Amino acid sequence: MIYSVIQFAYIIATALFIFSLHWMKDPKTARHGVFAGIAAMTVAIVSTLLEPGIVNWEWISVAIVLGFIVGVPLSKVPLTAVPQRTALSHAFGGLAAGLVGTAKYYLWLETPADLTIFRMIAIIAEIILGFLTFTGSLMAAGKLQEIKWIPQRPVTYRGQNIINLGLLGIAMIGGIAVIVNPVQYAFIFPVIIVLALLFGVLLVIPIGGADMPTVISLLNSYAGLSAVAMGFVLDNKLLVTAGALDGSSGLILSIIMCKAMNRSFTNVLFGAFGQVQAVKAGSETRTVKQETSEGAAQILEQASKVVIVPGYGMAVAQAQYRIRELYDLLTKQGVDVKFAIHPVAGRMPGHMNVLLAEAKIPYEQLVEMDDINSDMPQVDVVIVVGANDVVNPAARSDKTSPIFGMPIIDADKAKMCFAIKRSMNPGFAGIENDLYFAERTFMLFGDAKAVIGELVKELSASQAS
Amino acid sequence: MNVLKSFFLHYNKILFVTLGYFIFISDIAFAEGEATHSEPDYIALLFVFMLSTFIGLGVVTRVSRLLHTPLMSLTNAISAIAVVGSLILTGMDHPDYITILGAIALFASMTNIVSGFMITDRMLKMFKSKETKKS
């Protein structure tokens, strides 16, 4: 009886989870999605506690209280730190899956008849996915947080892919041995855990900042799949459905990210993008044209259509509030201001949207790359704020460029382009940006926040007079 | 990709109903066998996995691109459904080291649930349209 009640509650929870994602289709209904998710989770937890045989209430309450104590501050981080937080929570998800799988294995080892082949396959999948997600996401979070002893730059060495794949291969072979004979080869089990932990670290070490959106999405998918594997181990359908929802969401996001960079999964994970380009940078010197903020402000006043292209540099400089002031001033003058968002701008999917929304820019003004490119020739001024590779016309024209074929925002097709940049140092992977040398491009050198602040000052001064 | 998309748009609801029905039927059917420690009904589990993956793909392709960051923190919280497994593991009368592993897993999942839902809501509150701003 109680079993049927619990399972029925799980069905309701699954339905609520699906609605939760469904409501995310529109910013207007999205907050319902959160409530549906919370309701589903509450139903799931409460009904699980009805399970007969639960006795360790002290342990449960301590763990839950600690979860709240750590979880609440983690939800209050500044929005620029959201990528790190997300990576960290993937790590927690992977850890939970890995630990439950490990515990279940050792529990069943005492009654080996329970270790059926299906369960063993599920346990091995769960611990490999769980533990590699754990260390991989911790590394990603460390890189994003710019912790000192974790290298930000991609770390590459000879034979890296062979070592990585070899490690995974050994873990898999060990896994098969344990699956075939779980009792006799029990000593291999901890080895698999160590290999999975190591593989997670090595997988993320060669990843640079610009690839982070893809890697975070992929780890998101792994975290979901490890929950699915846990569902197989525990014979629990709610774990399978909710995990599959997370897994497919991560998969779709990674596909979108890969497409937006014109690269494949294997290329992102094993491509080691970072090192190759250093030779090419600086081989020729071309001159750029500079503009003062005064001049730029005058040009902006004459414009009727302005597009702002934000990138990770905007997040670093915390320039989104100044951009908001600029947006207000220009809109007041009747200028049409839009924001062109490249899917991989920033360090995680949708990163720029959240930062601009935080600065209270209405979301109608945030336009996807594909929708804005056809309008570009009619745009009077494009302002590039801290974006680099996503506006590099070499992606369209220069076949030798490593980013050739990547879809970009056609900032060079606008009537005029201002690029705000701290210096002429090339960005990620040292690819020179042809946009800066284009005839209609003018550079505004300086910190993004300061430069836009000056523009705002100039514009409001002339508006007042 | 577009063909796939339109497929999901139309068949989403059908898949959803099928999934619910399937879980329900299989649970009634297998409720009796649960007491023994025999092999779980893995065909039913794989079925559920397959269907819910398709539903997931269908629902997520329609999520607004504006909301990809909140989407990721929401699915983070959803995949913290591992809390169910951790609860069972921690709660049952097992040897101490199992309980401790379970409690750590429970703590990790609980952290994800709390921070995941809270930060998603915090971000979504910021997405304002032009009309709501005036009022």
Interface residues (C-beta under 8 A of the other chain):
Chain A: Y3 S4 Q7 F8 Y10 I11 T14 A15 F17 I18 S20 L21 H22 M24 K25 D26 P27 K28 A30 R31 G33 V34 G37 I38 A40 M41 A44 I45 T48 L49 E51 G53 I54 V55 N56 W57 W59 I60 V62 A63 I64 L66 G67 F68 V70 G71 V72 L74 S75 K76 V77 L79 V82 R85 T86 S89 H90 F92 G93 L95 A96 A97 L99 V100 T102 A103 K104 Y106 L107 T111 A113 D114 T116 F118 R119 I216 S217 N220 A223 G224 S226 A227 V228 M230 G231 F232 V233 L234 D235 N236 K237 L238 L239 V240 T241 A242 G243 A244 L245 D246 G247 S248 S249 G250 L251 I252 L253 I256 I341 P343 M348 P349 G350 H351 N353 V354 A357 E358 K360 P362 Y363 E364 L366 E368
Chain B: F16 L19 G20 I23 F24 S26 D27 I28 A31 E34 H37 E39 P40 D41 Y42 A44 L45 V48 F49 S52 T53 F54 I55 G56 L57 V59 V60 T61 R62 V63 S64 R65 L66 L67 H68 T69 P70 L71 M72 S73 L74 T75 N76 A77 I78 S79 A80 I81 A82 V83 V84 G85 S86 L87 I88 L89 T90 G91 M92 D93 H94 P95 Y97 I98 T99 L101 G102 A103 I104 A105 L106 F107 A108 S109 M110 T111 N112 I113 V114 S115 G116 F117 M118 I119 T120 D121 R122 M123 L124 K125 M126 F127 K128 S129 K130 K133
